[in-house]
Amino acid sequence: MDKGQIFTLDMVIASIIFASVLSSSMMLWQFQRDKAHSEEQRIDMETMSGRTMSLLMETKGLPENWTQYPTDDIYSFGLVDEYLVVNRTKLNDLSALDYNSVKEILGILGPDYEFGFEVSVMGDEGYIIDASFGLVPDSNSSEVIVVSRECILDGDLARAVLEVWKR
């Protein structure tokens, strides 16, 4: 046998090693890409949830008397007349509106994103749900983001909770 000759077995082994390294690299790259996408989506949901809760609990809405307008003329919902003091009329009126219209105006527009909102009043045994709107996460829900704020409703201590998730 002369120097520099290649055996068929050597080529087969080299090809197997090369294919293994290449496929492992591709799988690792795909895993990292999926992980980055999932993290980006979670950050998007957290940002959206925080912004939505701030709009609801820190602003009067736009227009401020949005309860007197059709949803086509409402730019944002706000449930308070003062910082963190919930207006009962606005809360009840929000609960009476169409879920999809509210979802769009609140800006919860991600792919398959859903939300639920509730206000619970502090009672003797803890918080008791006073008003709720939207959906409830089910077993198919993933990445549930929960944002809560302490507030005042009808002169009582209350807690507003917003949940946003991907279906």
Secondary structure, 3 states (H helix, E strand, C coil): CCCCCCCHHHHHHHHHHHHHHHHHHHHHHHHHHHHHHHHHHHHHHHHHHHHHHHHHHHCCEECCCHHHCCHHHCCEECCEEECCEECHHHHHHHHHCCHHHHHHHHCCCCCCEEEEEEEEEEECCEEEEEEEEECCCCCCCEEEEEEEEEEEECCEEEEEEEEEEEC
